[in-house]
Amino acid sequence: MGFQGGVWQVRSGDQRVGEILVDEADFPWLSGSFTPGPAFDTVRDLFARELEQESGG
């Protein structure tokens, strides 16, 4: 499956929260770099909370 190099949009309704450029694919696991979009500020706290949980906070 050709996921690497693909761009996935993260959306909240019709608003674009950001995009993920897939740079590693071991299906079903994908990873990549995230670029915030116009609606990112509406979910910024959710991202911060997730990062805090990952770091053991």
PDB file of N, CA, C and O in Angstrom:
ATOM      1  N   MET A   1       0.839  -1.184   0.000  1.00  0.00           N
ATOM      2  CA  MET A   1       0.000   0.000   0.000  1.00  0.00           C
ATOM      3  C   MET A   1       0.876   1.235   0.000  1.00  0.00           C
ATOM      4  O   MET A   1       1.878   1.278   0.714  1.00  0.00           O
ATOM      5  N   GLY A   2       0.525   2.231  -0.776  1.00  0.00           N
ATOM      6  CA  GLY A   2       1.360   3.402  -0.960  1.00  0.00           C
ATOM      7  C   GLY A   2       1.030   4.568  -0.058  1.00  0.00           C
ATOM      8  O   GLY A   2       0.615   5.624  -0.535  1.00  0.00           O
ATOM      9  N   PHE A   3       1.209   4.393   1.238  1.00  0.00           N
ATOM     10  CA  PHE A   3       0.906   5.476   2.164  1.00  0.00           C
ATOM     11  C   PHE A   3       2.037   6.495   2.271  1.00  0.00           C
ATOM     12  O   PHE A   3       1.781   7.685   2.457  1.00  0.00           O
ATOM     13  N   GLN A   4       3.299   6.036   2.153  1.00  0.00           N
ATOM     14  CA  GLN A   4       4.428   6.949   2.339  1.00  0.00           C
ATOM     15  C   GLN A   4       4.376   8.075   1.318  1.00  0.00           C
ATOM     16  O   GLN A   4       4.149   7.855   0.128  1.00  0.00           O
ATOM     17  N   GLY A   5       4.594   9.298   1.821  1.00  0.00           N
ATOM     18  CA  GLY A   5       4.540  10.470   0.969  1.00  0.00           C
ATOM     19  C   GLY A   5       3.144  11.046   0.825  1.00  0.00           C
ATOM     20  O   GLY A   5       2.967  12.127   0.263  1.00  0.00           O
ATOM     21  N   GLY A   6       2.148  10.324   1.331  1.00  0.00           N
ATOM     22  CA  GLY A   6       0.779  10.808   1.267  1.00  0.00           C
ATOM     23  C   GLY A   6       0.540  11.907   2.294  1.00  0.00           C
ATOM     24  O   GLY A   6       1.248  11.998   3.297  1.00  0.00           O
ATOM     25  N   VAL A   7      -0.440  12.720   2.042  1.00  0.00           N
ATOM     26  CA  VAL A   7      -0.813  13.788   2.970  1.00  0.00           C
ATOM     27  C   VAL A   7      -2.235  13.525   3.443  1.00  0.00           C
ATOM     28  O   VAL A   7      -3.165  13.428   2.642  1.00  0.00           O
ATOM     29  N   TRP A   8      -2.385  13.413   4.753  1.00  0.00           N
ATOM     30  CA  TRP A   8      -3.695  13.195   5.365  1.00  0.00           C
ATOM     31  C   TRP A   8      -4.136  14.484   6.025  1.00  0.00           C
ATOM     32  O   TRP A   8      -3.344  15.150   6.691  1.00  0.00           O
ATOM     33  N   GLN A   9      -5.386  14.833   5.846  1.00  0.00           N
ATOM     34  CA  GLN A   9      -5.929  16.027   6.497  1.00  0.00           C
ATOM     35  C   GLN A   9      -6.596  15.641   7.807  1.00  0.00           C
ATOM     36  O   GLN A   9      -7.317  14.646   7.885  1.00  0.00           O
ATOM     37  N   VAL A  10      -6.345  16.441   8.831  1.00  0.00           N
ATOM     38  CA  VAL A  10      -7.025  16.303  10.113  1.00  0.00           C
ATOM     39  C   VAL A  10      -8.093  17.387  10.121  1.00  0.00           C
ATOM     40  O   VAL A  10      -7.789  18.572   9.984  1.00  0.00           O
ATOM     41  N   ARG A  11      -9.346  16.975  10.283  1.00  0.00           N
ATOM     42  CA  ARG A  11     -10.450  17.916  10.159  1.00  0.00           C
ATOM     43  C   ARG A  11     -11.356  17.852  11.387  1.00  0.00           C
ATOM     44  O   ARG A  11     -11.457  16.825  12.058  1.00  0.00           O
ATOM     45  N   SER A  12     -11.993  18.949  11.651  1.00  0.00           N
ATOM     46  CA  SER A  12     -13.051  19.034  12.650  1.00  0.00           C
ATOM     47  C   SER A  12     -14.247  19.619  11.913  1.00  0.00           C
ATOM     48  O   SER A  12     -14.321  20.825  11.677  1.00  0.00           O
ATOM     49  N   GLY A  13     -15.170  18.755  11.558  1.00  0.00           N
ATOM     50  CA  GLY A  13     -16.272  19.200  10.705  1.00  0.00           C
ATOM     51  C   GLY A  13     -15.719  19.604   9.354  1.00  0.00           C
ATOM     52  O   GLY A  13     -15.032  18.817   8.703  1.00  0.00           O
ATOM     53  N   ASP A  14     -16.009  20.817   8.929  1.00  0.00           N
ATOM     54  CA  ASP A  14     -15.498  21.276   7.639  1.00  0.00           C
ATOM     55  C   ASP A  14     -14.236  22.132   7.780  1.00  0.00           C
ATOM     56  O   ASP A  14     -13.765  22.716   6.804  1.00  0.00           O
ATOM     57  N   GLN A  15     -13.691  22.203   9.002  1.00  0.00           N
ATOM     58  CA  GLN A  15     -12.495  23.015   9.243  1.00  0.00           C
ATOM     59  C   GLN A  15     -11.236  22.145   9.231  1.00  0.00           C
ATOM     60  O   GLN A  15     -11.229  21.043   9.780  1.00  0.00           O
ATOM     61  N   ARG A  16     -10.172  22.650   8.599  1.00  0.00           N
ATOM     62  CA  ARG A  16      -8.905  21.924   8.532  1.00  0.00           C
ATOM     63  C   ARG A  16      -8.062  22.256   9.753  1.00  0.00           C
ATOM     64  O   ARG A  16      -7.614  23.389   9.926  1.00  0.00           O
ATOM     65  N   VAL A  17      -7.850  21.238  10.607  1.00  0.00           N
ATOM     66  CA  VAL A  17      -7.027  21.381  11.807  1.00  0.00           C
ATOM     67  C   VAL A  17      -5.546  21.324  11.441  1.00  0.00           C
ATOM     68  O   VAL A  17      -4.722  22.010  12.046  1.00  0.00           O
ATOM     69  N   GLY A  18      -5.217  20.505  10.453  1.00  0.00           N
ATOM     70  CA  GLY A  18      -3.823  20.388  10.027  1.00  0.00           C
ATOM     71  C   GLY A  18      -3.665  19.283   9.009  1.00  0.00           C
ATOM     72  O   GLY A  18      -4.639  18.702   8.531  1.00  0.00           O
ATOM     73  N   GLU A  19      -2.408  19.006   8.688  1.00  0.00           N
ATOM     74  CA  GLU A  19      -2.083  17.948   7.731  1.00  0.00           C
ATOM     75  C   GLU A  19      -0.946  17.103   8.282  1.00  0.00           C
ATOM     76  O   GLU A  19      -0.064  17.599   8.984  1.00  0.00           O
ATOM     77  N   ILE A  20      -0.984  15.821   7.952  1.00  0.00           N
ATOM     78  CA  ILE A  20       0.090  14.903   8.321  1.00  0.00           C
ATOM     79  C   ILE A  20       0.725  14.398   7.038  1.00  0.00           C
ATOM     80  O   ILE A  20       0.049  13.827   6.182  1.00  0.00           O
ATOM     81  N   LEU A  21       2.039  14.613   6.908  1.00  0.00           N
ATOM     82  CA  LEU A  21       2.806  14.062   5.794  1.00  0.00           C
ATOM     83  C   LEU A  21       3.339  12.720   6.262  1.00  0.00           C
ATOM     84  O   LEU A  21       4.212  12.671   7.129  1.00  0.00           O
ATOM     85  N   VAL A  22       2.831  11.634   5.704  1.00  0.00           N
ATOM     86  CA  VAL A  22       3.216  10.289   6.122  1.00  0.00           C
ATOM     87  C   VAL A  22       4.629   9.996   5.634  1.00  0.00           C
ATOM     88  O   VAL A  22       4.895   9.986   4.432  1.00  0.00           O
ATOM     89  N   ASP A  23       5.541   9.754   6.596  1.00  0.00           N
ATOM     90  CA  ASP A  23       6.922   9.454   6.213  1.00  0.00           C
ATOM     91  C   ASP A  23       7.352   8.043   6.618  1.00  0.00           C
ATOM     92  O   ASP A  23       8.460   7.614   6.295  1.00  0.00           O
ATOM     93  N   GLU A  24       6.479   7.323   7.324  1.00  0.00           N
ATOM     94  CA  GLU A  24       6.788   5.950   7.699  1.00  0.00           C
ATOM     95  C   GLU A  24       5.495   5.153   7.731  1.00  0.00           C
ATOM     96  O   GLU A  24       4.509   5.581   8.330  1.00  0.00           O
ATOM     97  N   ALA A  25       5.500   3.997   7.088  1.00  0.00           N
ATOM     98  CA  ALA A  25       4.290   3.189   7.021  1.00  0.00           C
ATOM     99  C   ALA A  25       4.631   1.729   7.281  1.00  0.00           C
ATOM    100  O   ALA A  25       5.378   1.105   6.528  1.00  0.00           O
ATOM    101  N   ASP A  26       4.071   1.200   8.356  1.00  0.00           N
ATOM    102  CA  ASP A  26       4.142  -0.215   8.682  1.00  0.00           C
ATOM    103  C   ASP A  26       2.710  -0.601   9.021  1.00  0.00           C
ATOM    104  O   ASP A  26       2.354  -0.785  10.185  1.00  0.00           O
ATOM    105  N   PHE A  27       1.897  -0.718   7.972  1.00  0.00           N
ATOM    106  CA  PHE A  27       0.463  -0.857   8.116  1.00  0.00           C
ATOM    107  C   PHE A  27       0.127  -1.893   9.173  1.00  0.00           C
ATOM    108  O   PHE A  27       0.697  -2.984   9.155  1.00  0.00           O
ATOM    109  N   PRO A  28      -0.771  -1.591  10.088  1.00  0.00           N
ATOM    110  CA  PRO A  28      -1.697  -0.472  10.079  1.00  0.00           C
ATOM    111  C   PRO A  28      -1.154   0.781  10.757  1.00  0.00           C
ATOM    112  O   PRO A  28      -1.903   1.741  10.938  1.00  0.00           O
ATOM    113  N   TRP A  29       0.114   0.805  11.135  1.00  0.00           N
ATOM    114  CA  TRP A  29       0.687   1.955  11.837  1.00  0.00           C
ATOM    115  C   TRP A  29       1.326   2.902  10.840  1.00  0.00           C
ATOM    116  O   TRP A  29       2.118   2.494   9.991  1.00  0.00           O
ATOM    117  N   LEU A  30       0.972   4.167  10.956  1.00  0.00           N
ATOM    118  CA  LEU A  30       1.541   5.210  10.103  1.00  0.00           C
ATOM    119  C   LEU A  30       2.074   6.306  11.011  1.00  0.00           C
ATOM    120  O   LEU A  30       1.517   6.557  12.080  1.00  0.00           O
ATOM    121  N   SER A  31       3.148   6.960  10.591  1.00  0.00           N
ATOM    122  CA  SER A  31       3.637   8.123  11.332  1.00  0.00           C
ATOM    123  C   SER A  31       4.123   9.166  10.341  1.00  0.00           C
ATOM    124  O   SER A  31       4.440   8.862   9.190  1.00  0.00           O
ATOM    125  N   GLY A  32       4.173  10.391  10.814  1.00  0.00           N
ATOM    126  CA  GLY A  32       4.598  11.463   9.937  1.00  0.00           C
ATOM    127  C   GLY A  32       4.663  12.779  10.675  1.00  0.00           C
ATOM    128  O   GLY A  32       4.462  12.842  11.888  1.00  0.00           O
ATOM    129  N   SER A  33       4.943  13.816   9.937  1.00  0.00           N
ATOM    130  CA  SER A  33       5.059  15.148  10.530  1.00  0.00           C
ATOM    131  C   SER A  33       3.741  15.898  10.369  1.00  0.00           C
ATOM    132  O   SER A  33       3.072  15.816   9.339  1.00  0.00           O
ATOM    133  N   PHE A  34       3.395  16.627  11.420  1.00  0.00           N
ATOM    134  CA  PHE A  34       2.130  17.356  11.469  1.00  0.00           C
ATOM    135  C   PHE A  34       2.384  18.834  11.231  1.00  0.00           C
ATOM    136  O   PHE A  34       3.292  19.420  11.821  1.00  0.00           O
ATOM    137  N   THR A  35       1.584  19.428  10.371  1.00  0.00           N
ATOM    138  CA  THR A  35       1.629  20.867  10.124  1.00  0.00           C
ATOM    139  C   THR A  35       0.279  21.452  10.514  1.00  0.00           C
ATOM    140  O   THR A  35      -0.742  21.085   9.932  1.00  0.00           O
ATOM    141  N   PRO A  36       0.255  22.363  11.496  1.00  0.00           N
ATOM    142  CA  PRO A  36      -1.018  22.949  11.918  1.00  0.00           C
ATOM    143  C   PRO A  36      -1.708  23.702  10.784  1.00  0.00           C
ATOM    144  O   PRO A  36      -1.057  24.296   9.925  1.00  0.00           O
ATOM    145  N   GLY A  37      -3.025  23.665  10.801  1.00  0.00           N
ATOM    146  CA  GLY A  37      -3.826  24.379   9.818  1.00  0.00           C
ATOM    147  C   GLY A  37      -4.601  25.514  10.469  1.00  0.00           C
ATOM    148  O   GLY A  37      -4.373  25.839  11.634  1.00  0.00           O
ATOM    149  N   PRO A  38      -5.513  26.113   9.722  1.00  0.00           N
ATOM    150  CA  PRO A  38      -6.250  27.283  10.198  1.00  0.00           C
ATOM    151  C   PRO A  38      -7.060  27.053  11.478  1.00  0.00           C
ATOM    152  O   PRO A  38      -7.219  27.981  12.271  1.00  0.00           O
ATOM    153  N   ALA A  39      -7.575  25.836  11.697  1.00  0.00           N
ATOM    154  CA  ALA A  39      -8.421  25.576  12.868  1.00  0.00           C
ATOM    155  C   ALA A  39      -7.650  24.925  14.023  1.00  0.00           C
ATOM    156  O   ALA A  39      -8.263  24.441  14.975  1.00  0.00           O
ATOM    157  N   PHE A  40      -6.324  24.910  13.950  1.00  0.00           N
ATOM    158  CA  PHE A  40      -5.551  24.222  14.993  1.00  0.00           C
ATOM    159  C   PHE A  40      -5.780  24.796  16.386  1.00  0.00           C
ATOM    160  O   PHE A  40      -5.826  24.047  17.361  1.00  0.00           O
ATOM    161  N   ASP A  41      -5.923  26.099  16.490  1.00  0.00           N
ATOM    162  CA  ASP A  41      -6.100  26.713  17.811  1.00  0.00           C
ATOM    163  C   ASP A  41      -7.330  26.178  18.543  1.00  0.00           C
ATOM    164  O   ASP A  41      -7.377  26.210  19.772  1.00  0.00           O
ATOM    165  N   THR A  42      -8.313  25.694  17.810  1.00  0.00           N
ATOM    166  CA  THR A  42      -9.525  25.171  18.455  1.00  0.00           C
ATOM    167  C   THR A  42      -9.283  23.839  19.150  1.00  0.00           C
ATOM    168  O   THR A  42     -10.081  23.437  19.996  1.00  0.00           O
ATOM    169  N   VAL A  43      -8.194  23.143  18.810  1.00  0.00           N
ATOM    170  CA  VAL A  43      -7.888  21.834  19.415  1.00  0.00           C
ATOM    171  C   VAL A  43      -6.485  21.783  20.021  1.00  0.00           C
ATOM    172  O   VAL A  43      -6.024  20.713  20.419  1.00  0.00           O
ATOM    173  N   ARG A  44      -5.815  22.904  20.094  1.00  0.00           N
ATOM    174  CA  ARG A  44      -4.446  22.950  20.608  1.00  0.00           C
ATOM    175  C   ARG A  44      -4.322  22.267  21.974  1.00  0.00           C
ATOM    176  O   ARG A  44      -3.357  21.543  22.219  1.00  0.00           O
ATOM    177  N   ASP A  45      -5.295  22.495  22.862  1.00  0.00           N
ATOM    178  CA  ASP A  45      -5.247  21.903  24.204  1.00  0.00           C
ATOM    179  C   ASP A  45      -5.307  20.375  24.155  1.00  0.00           C
ATOM    180  O   ASP A  45      -4.667  19.711  24.970  1.00  0.00           O
ATOM    181  N   LEU A  46      -6.057  19.813  23.222  1.00  0.00           N
ATOM    182  CA  LEU A  46      -6.125  18.357  23.081  1.00  0.00           C
ATOM    183  C   LEU A  46      -4.767  17.784  22.686  1.00  0.00           C
ATOM    184  O   LEU A  46      -4.354  16.749  23.209  1.00  0.00           O
ATOM    185  N   PHE A  47      -4.079  18.445  21.777  1.00  0.00           N
ATOM    186  CA  PHE A  47      -2.748  18.002  21.356  1.00  0.00           C
ATOM    187  C   PHE A  47      -1.768  18.103  22.521  1.00  0.00           C
ATOM    188  O   PHE A  47      -0.970  17.192  22.740  1.00  0.00           O
ATOM    189  N   ALA A  48      -1.823  19.202  23.268  1.00  0.00           N
ATOM    190  CA  ALA A  48      -0.925  19.400  24.401  1.00  0.00           C
ATOM    191  C   ALA A  48      -1.169  18.327  25.463  1.00  0.00           C
ATOM    192  O   ALA A  48      -0.218  17.789  26.030  1.00  0.00           O
ATOM    193  N   ARG A  49      -2.420  18.017  25.729  1.00  0.00           N
ATOM    194  CA  ARG A  49      -2.760  16.987  26.719  1.00  0.00           C
ATOM    195  C   ARG A  49      -2.232  15.622  26.297  1.00  0.00           C
ATOM    196  O   ARG A  49      -1.707  14.877  27.124  1.00  0.00           O
ATOM    197  N   GLU A  50      -2.368  15.288  25.019  1.00  0.00           N
ATOM    198  CA  GLU A  50      -1.880  14.011  24.512  1.00  0.00           C
ATOM    199  C   GLU A  50      -0.361  13.908  24.650  1.00  0.00           C
ATOM    200  O   GLU A  50       0.158  12.874  25.070  1.00  0.00           O
ATOM    201  N   LEU A  51       0.343  14.971  24.299  1.00  0.00           N
ATOM    202  CA  LEU A  51       1.805  14.968  24.430  1.00  0.00           C
ATOM    203  C   LEU A  51       2.224  14.832  25.889  1.00  0.00           C
ATOM    204  O   LEU A  51       3.211  14.162  26.194  1.00  0.00           O
ATOM    205  N   GLU A  52       1.481  15.463  26.787  1.00  0.00           N
ATOM    206  CA  GLU A  52       1.784  15.371  28.215  1.00  0.00           C
ATOM    207  C   GLU A  52       1.609  13.925  28.705  1.00  0.00           C
ATOM    208  O   GLU A  52       2.435  13.428  29.470  1.00  0.00           O
ATOM    209  N   GLN A  53       0.555  13.262  28.274  1.00  0.00           N
ATOM    210  CA  GLN A  53       0.319  11.874  28.675  1.00  0.00           C
ATOM    211  C   GLN A  53       1.399  10.952  28.134  1.00  0.00           C
ATOM    212  O   GLN A  53       1.824  10.026  28.825  1.00  0.00           O
ATOM    213  N   GLU A  54       1.852  11.194  26.900  1.00  0.00           N
ATOM    214  CA  GLU A  54       2.905  10.367  26.311  1.00  0.00           C
ATOM    215  C   GLU A  54       4.213  10.499  27.068  1.00  0.00           C
ATOM    216  O   GLU A  54       4.981   9.541  27.156  1.00  0.00           O
ATOM    217  N   SER A  55       4.471  11.676  27.614  1.00  0.00           N
ATOM    218  CA  SER A  55       5.739  11.893  28.312  1.00  0.00           C
ATOM    219  C   SER A  55       5.643  11.508  29.788  1.00  0.00           C
ATOM    220  O   SER A  55       6.594  11.713  30.543  1.00  0.00           O
ATOM    221  N   GLY A  56       4.498  10.950  30.205  1.00  0.00           N
ATOM    222  CA  GLY A  56       4.343  10.482  31.566  1.00  0.00           C
ATOM    223  C   GLY A  56       3.888  11.531  32.543  1.00  0.00           C
ATOM    224  O   GLY A  56       3.966  11.326  33.755  1.00  0.00           O
ATOM    225  N   GLY A  57       3.402  12.677  32.030  1.00  0.00           N
ATOM    226  CA  GLY A  57       2.972  13.778  32.886  1.00  0.00           C
ATOM    227  C   GLY A  57       1.629  13.683  33.453  1.00  0.00           C
ATOM    228  O   GLY A  57       1.202  14.577  34.184  1.00  0.00           O
TER     229      GLY A  57
END
